[in-house]
Every structure is written in C-alpha cells, then in structure tokens.
Amino acid sequence: MEDKQIFEKRWLLATSEQREKYHALIASYPSIEWTFKEKSYLLWLCQLDNDTFKSFEAIFAKLANERSE
C-alpha cells in the first residue's frame, strides 16, 4: 500500500484527540516538509498517552534547540 493511503487510513481511524495532537505537533515545525510515511509515524505518536506524548514533545524541543544553536 502506498504511504499516502496508509496515512489516510490511519487518519480515518484516529480519534479527535489524536488529530488535535497531530495538528499541534505539525504546527510546531512549520518549516519541515513531512513525507506521508513520517506523517504516519507522527500520527502513531499521537496515540500515546499524554505523559508519554509530552515526553516526546520535550525530546523534540530539545533536538530543535540543539539544531538552532
């Protein structure tokens, strides 16, 4: 199955909370061009519980800060 189709299928199965988390995550990195495979992984991350998700957000923020220095 093509990456775009996989993403679209997962999107249809995602809850509204997962979609919100996904949009917030994507919005945090506006300069990045995400592939559909990467988007699928990001959507998967959004299925994690809030504490785990917040941990990933903290890691992403740290990585982003390291790159900008």
Rosetta blueprint (number, residue, H / E / L):
1 M L
2 E L
3 D H
4 K H
5 Q H
6 I H
7 F H
8 E H
9 K H
10 R H
11 W H
12 L H
13 L H
14 A L
15 T L
16 S H
17 E H
18 Q H
19 R H
20 E H
21 K H
22 Y H
23 H H
24 A H
25 L H
26 I H
27 A H
28 S L
29 Y L
30 P L
31 S L
32 I L
33 E L
34 W L
35 T L
36 F H
37 K H
38 E H
39 K H
40 S H
41 Y H
42 L H
43 L H
44 W H
45 L H
46 C L
47 Q L
48 L L
49 D L
50 N H
51 D H
52 T H
53 F H
54 K H
55 S H
56 F H
57 E H
58 A H
59 I H
60 F H
61 A H
62 K H
63 L H
64 A H
65 N H
66 E H
67 R H
68 S H
69 E L
